[in-house]
Amino acid sequence: MAEVSPPDPHSPRFQLGSAQLEALVESKDTRTLLSYGGASGLVRALDSSAEYGLSVNGTQPEISRWAQGSPQTLTSTIPDSPTAPQPPVAASPSKPSPARASNHLRADIEDQIHCQFAERIAHYGTNFLPEVQIKSLWRLAWEAVQEKIIIVLCIAAALSLALGIYEDVTNENPDEPKVSWVEGFAIIVAILIVIFAGSINDYQKERQFQQLNAKKEDRQVKVRRNGGTMFISVYAVQVGDVLTVESGDIMCADALVLPGSSGISCDESTVTGESDPIRKAALDVSSAPSTSREVAVAPNLDGIDPFLISGSKVIAGVGTCLVIAVGPNSFYGRTLLSLRTENQPTPLQIKLNRLADHISKLGLLAAVLMLIALLIRYFVNFAQHPESRGSATTIVNAIVRIVITTVTIVVVAVPEGLPLAVTLALAFATTRMVYDNCLVRVLASCETMGNATTICSDKTGTLTENKMTVIAGTLGDSYRFTSTRTTVGVMSISEVSQRVPGRVLALVHEALSLNSTAFENTQSELEPFKGPPTEKALLQWARDSGSSSIQSIRDSVETIKIWSFDSNKKRMTVLVKYVRKNDTSGSQDTYYRLYVKGAPELVLTKCSHLLHAPVPLDCHRKIVNTISEYSNKSLRTIGVAYREFTDYDEALFTADQDDALVDQLTWLGLFGIEDPLRPGVTESVAMCRQAGVMVRMVTGDNVLTARSIAIQCGIYEPGSGGIIMEGPQFRKLSDEEMEFIAPRLQVLARSSPEDKKTLVNWLQKAKEVVAVTGDGTNDGPALKSADIGFSMGITGTEVAKEASSIILMDDNFASIVKATMWGRSVNDSVKKFLQFQLTVNITAVLLAFVTAVSDSNQASVLTAVQLLWVNLIMDTLAALALATDQPTTALLQRPPDKFGGALVNLSMWKIIIGQSLFQITICLVLYYIGDQIFDLDLAMPEERLVHRTLIFNTFVWMQIFNEINARVLDTQLNVFHRIHKNWYFLIIFIVIAFLQVIIVEFGDVAFKTTHQEWYLWLTAVIIGLFSLPIGVLIKLIPDQWLGWLPSSITDNYHHPRDLTWKSPVDSVYTQIQNHPMFSGRSHTSLAGKSSFQSEKVTKSAIALTPMGSPGPVMSPSTGGEVPVLVLPEPAVNHGLAPPTGDSSPSRSSRGSFSFRRGKSAAGLTSAAVMIPAFTLTSVAVNNEMIKAQASPIKDDIYIPTSRDENH
């Protein structure tokens, strides 16, 4: 390989071009990188600083203004040290509207960064990708014109126009008006109006989705600039910026790992296809490289990868990196540009397209039959009445009119508005959902959320406020404190610094300050710390209890390794190096200290000492009891411990996992953190229950805290039949147990992301539509597996956001309820339009067919232009009117629709059939006897036109008022409910009514209408108005009358699972029938005895006899296993199973669950599961019978006091 010249420190400001940097990343060329001087050389070449970042030209407020475009995170400047430059911070502007923020986001950011980094941008570009050009209005119109049916209609209309012009030119009668051309011209104009109305709607939809895409791609990243740390928009990142990255981030640009970074690993599978995680390490040289440096100076570079590829996911570690390529020059940017495709249709759109095809075929069939019938009748009349044949032009014109009428029938029958309706509903919903703090990333999720049957929600930050405060704790096992002293022997937090020994307190302060990713915010007294809420609460406690500056503590040590929080191990670990002066020898002594914090019961199992003393068993139990005490008060508990090393062990200290180090720890203390419930959470959970959506809590907190919070917010009700379980026991369940437990599981505590994914998969197997929340990197698989994945906009990692389909911008559970309402609203909007359009379709096609065939001139009572006007009403305008209703809480007063169920349900069929019969009956009555009712002479052309205008006018007014009926799908009789809230509907309703008046009174030759007297107007409007009471009467028809319809239509709801337990005997009998031991046996008899009283606990016994058993079924004496059969009973309390091997009467009455096996009754395997159950107390087995006795549970909960993993 040839020599590569390193950057010249005396050359112009930017010494490397974007092409050189692209090539560096593309090939991950570490040898060329080393020739540039490694990371340090590249920092200099890009005129940046690893410590201070880029220098901003101008004042800081300019950055703050545009970086605050995202509603989730405000820009802030937090200097890393008191001596760092501290530019002023502008006051926060008012929050822009979502629409404006999306529309002006790019322009605002580009204006600002060009002011401050003009020269840098000229060299390296911005982090924007070129915008996707939406289709222009003219292109959309051209695509509409290219539809085959429109082409046929245009050809026929053009032929009609040409013939009309020819007739007028050749007509020599000066007294006859020359208006034959008007009909063909009017048809063409009507076609153009229909095309452009649809195109304008499509164009508006495209613009809305473009604005939404701009918003959902924007996010905040943390960079160093002017010596301070700040959050900026991802679009504002520049080449030369120093980014701070940690586990859960998605790289927004190509970058280079800088020295000081710890344990960074990346998942590059989405960008390079590499399936295994790739470790990243900084590549640097100790001194500036010379121009003659050869590539061969580093023979061992093959195992080093310092390149962070844009689009890859950081799955472990923390550190800083130098941005070297952005936007279309980055690896991921080039890939995205080459892969850009149009949005894929949603499941509902696919289903509606399929339905539209079926309706179109039926319409085409009706049109073909009509064409055949009209042509036969015309030629029969032609043969029977030769004197009325007319000229050749007249004959051709008559045939063309027949063709136009039949083609127009197809145009009316083809429901172009169906796909448009769902697109408009989705565009309207996704835009408005931003105001409800729901940012939709995957369009299909919006409609799927309407079918959600269960929500697996995190606790922290979603159900709770995520505003955490340490209100209680115990240092060691004896220094207890609370926020305010309430009992003797317990100090207040303000007294901690006076009553706790200084060395102990200093050790705790160091443990909290060093093992944390939060940092001090010197710019705001209202928010003293920035970072995760739990860590902010602990640092705040440290400050309140007399700690020195957090930054000064960190500056006094050297960080060797950080093991980020692991959701499986429930802990975070840091290893630091101390250097102290030896008072005896005067030399410098070096030692290392490992700080661990995490789930206290798990950290405690790794502890062998308590403040330099062995931990006695009673002390261990005392700490466990304190954990239980705090948890029962709904407090989050955090345990802190440490371990000291005198010698450096490179293998252990640089390992990817901390397992070998986390042992023989010294217990420091326990902290109880209050995180109050969010206001309105209890009401939101109750609304979900009312809506038939089951809420389940999946949390990393311990079972006591989880249970307490679940009861507070209404997720779990003791005695309801739900189950509470811990993750370690959940993942040990067999498939049979999981099938039984998962649907009833209401709280899963101490869970890992894998547990969450497992629960989601089992719920989906049970035919549930699952929504799940997640905020961590490891939540990605569960978010992807779920039908709808919600990520947290404030606390969520970028990996979680990328894997989700909807981002909760306020991390609030109430926003999930709003998303459910919007999802149901989208589905209802489509159904409203479908109900309205099918009614118009059926009536228009049948009316045109019957009247054309029965008319002596083969002319339909509805002309082609009139039918196109009706098509405009029922397609474009109706879709816009019916797809824009705001959701209400009334949508949550019914169960969710079955996912994949019928689009048209029972109540819709009643309305469609009933209204169609009413409209057809009225129109045919007016057609056949209207002349007699209103004393019209149809032999006179003027009065014949009045008669036909009356029918057309009445038909349209029935559609106008039926549009009001279509607003309500269910059995609600008040169709005007909240009509004043939908301005789209009201405006469109008024516009249609106004245009109908204009068409009737002034349509004349174009629409084949004429002036109507007041009583004819009154008749048309009153008959149309009758659609409303007719709709009420139809809704009152009992559903049983339509029982002959398929069950998929008559029962379109997903009914919530009944958690109520069966009686003990029935429940056990069901379990036995499903148990593998009895599979294939034709008969099983069950004899049982059960007795329960509210005040007195009695026993229940059952006897199970497998008939025809050839020999012993199971025998403890021979080492066989005995099935543990649970006798559930809703009237008893809930509890946990006892530890394995504990056979004392007081412990053996605590419970178990179905199909758990053990070798004897006294040695039952147990699991930490709260379930209404009976505990097996004795088992007897002989050749013919298994006898089991069980006692109801008396204790509420069981907490293991041993560290045995079996517990």
Secondary structure by P-SEA (a helix, b strand, c coil): cccccccccccccccccaaaaaaaaacccaaaaaaaccaaaaaaaacccccccccccccaaaaaaaaaccccccbbbbbccccccccccccccccccaaaaaaaaaaaaaaaaaaccaaaaaccccccccccccccaaaaaaaaaacaaaaaaaaaaaaaaaaaaaaaaaccccccccccaaaaaaaaaaaaaaaaaaaaaaaaaaaaaaaaaaaaabbbbbbbcccbbbbbccccccccbbbbbccccccccbbbbcccccccccccccccccccbbbbbbbbbcccccccccccccccccccccccccccccccccbbbbbcccccccaaaaaaaaccccccccaaaaaaaaaaaaaaaaaaaaaaaaaaaaaaaaaaaaaacccccccaaaaaaaaaaaaaaaaaaaaaacccaaaaaaaaaaaaaaaaaaaacbbbccaaaaaaaaaccccccccccccccccccccccccccccccccccccccccccccccccccaaaaaaaaaaaaaacccccccccccccccccaaaaaaaaaaaaaccccaaaaaaaccccccccccccccbbbbbbbbbbbcccccbbbbbbbbbbbccaaaaaaaccccccccccaaaaaaaaaaaaaaaaabbbbbbbcccccccccccccccccccccccbbbbcbbbbbbbccccaaaaaaaaaaaacbbbbbbccccaaaaaaaaaaacccccccbbbbbcaaaaaaccaaaaaaccccccccccccaaaaaaaaaaaaaaccbbbbbbccccaaaaaaaccbbbbbcccccaaaaaacccccccccaaaaaaaaaaaaaaaaaaaaaaaaaaaaaaaaaaaaaaaaaacccccccccaaaaaaaaaaacaaaaaaaaccccccccccccccccccccccaaaaaaaaaaaaaaaaaaaaaaaccccccccccccaaaaaaaaaaaaaaaaaaaaaaaaaaccccccccccccccccaaaaaaaaaaaaaaaaaaaccccccccccccaaaaaaaaaaaaaaaaaaaaaaacccccccccccccccccccccccccccaaaaaaaaaaaccccccccbbbbbbbbbbcccbbbbbbbbbbbccccccccccccbbbbbbcccccccbbbbbbcccccccccccccccccccccccccccccccccccccccccccccccbbbbbbbcccccccccccccccc
